[in-house]
Amino acid sequence: MAVRRVVPNIRSEAVPESRAFYGLLGLEEVMNHGWIMTLASPSAPTAQLSFMTEDRTAPVVPDMSVEVDDVDAAYAVVRDSGAEILHPLQDEEWGVRRFFVRDPNGRVVNVLGHR
């Protein structure tokens, strides 16, 4: 299993303002579902920030997202460790398979893979 990218998720009610502000630093919108928007660097596309008003299918807004190459393997390892799963492994309509887990610091991590 390999990590493809790690993205901080910022809970925000100021999404358009965040887009404008981080645009000053050269980040551009690469995804927008209305409730989550992701900005990325055109020269380093895995350098990203996401801004979320809510999570459409989960009970909490995650603090970060970690994309892995095999989310099913990651889920098995995390589940077997006894870590607290907050959102079960499932396919989402926007093309990802994901689950949420709480890390030792209390942070919520969205672990995902693209289908």
N, C-alpha and C positions, 0 to 999 in steps of 0.2 A: 504494500500500500504506500502510495506517495502523495504528498501534499502538492496541490497545483497552485493554490493561492490562499491568502488569508486577508479578509476584508473586515475592517471595523464597521460596525453598524451603529449609527447615531440616531437615537429617537429624536424626532424633530416635528414641530408644527410650522417650521419656516423652511419648507423644502425649496420653493423658488428662490428665496433669499440665499439659501445655502448654495444652490447651483450658481448663482451670480457671484457670490463671494469666492468660492473655490475655483470658479472660472478665471478669476484674477490670477490664480496660481498655475493656470494652464490645464486644469482638469476639465474634461468634457463629458456630457451626458452620454452614457452608453446603454442604459436601460431605464425605463420608467413604466411601472405598472399602476401608477396612481397612488398606491400606498407604500411603494418602495421605489427609490431612484438611486441609480449607481452612477458615479462619476469615475472616470479613469484618465490616466495619462496617455496621450496619443503615442508617446515615444516609449513607454513602458506599460503596456496594457494591463499587467497584473497589479500595478499600483492603483488601488481603488479605495473609494469611500462609498458607503451606502447610507442613505437617509430614509428613515421609516416613520410613518405616522402610526402604524399598527402592523401586526402580522396577520395576513388574511386568513390563515387556517390554523394558527397556533395560539396558545393562550398568553404568550408573552412575546415581547420584542427581544430578539437575541442581541447580545453585546458584540458578537463577532460571528463571521461565517468562515468556515474552513472547507474549501473544496478539495476533495480527495479523488483519486482515480478509481477506488473501489469502495463505495459507501456501504455496501452490504458487509464487506469484511470489517470495515471500521465499526459498524453497528455491533457486530458479533463480539469484537474485542472489548468495546466500551461496555456493552451489556454484561458480558462475563466478568468484568472488573468489579461490578457492583455499583458503578456510578449511577447517579439519579437521572433517569431518562424523563424529560419533561414533555416531549412530543414524540410519538412513536415514528418509526421508520415508515415512510409512505411516499408514494408518487404524487407530485403536485401538477396541476394542470398547466403550469408555465414551463414544464420541461425538466424539472429537477426531481431527484429522489433525495429525501433528507430526513434527519431526526435532530432533536435538541437534547443536549445533555448539560448538566451543571458541572462546572469545573471546581477544583478544590478552593478557589477564591470566591465562589458563589456566582461567578459569571455564567451566563447562558451562552452556549456555543451551538450554532447551527452547523451541523456537519452535512455536507451535500455532495452530490455528484450529478453531472448533467447526463440525461438519458440520450 
